[in-house]
């Protein structure tokens, strides 16, 4: 049940990214490089947290994956 909730949270990043893309269309091109940097940092952090012994590492990884999916959606909308 918890895994299903985590998957739903990650998939909700796509409509969130589409909503944000609609709100601030003119600023997306300026932030494109920053979004890519944030994606790389979030991905590296999620890999590092996966191999750590934190108690809440799954929740942190889901949050980082939500950020990655949202930013990827924003980048996709700028193309």
Secondary structure by P-SEA (a helix, b strand, c coil): caaaaaaaaaaaaaaaaaaaaaacccccccaaaaaaaaaaaaaaaaaaaaaccccaaaaaaaaaaaaaaaaaaaaaaac
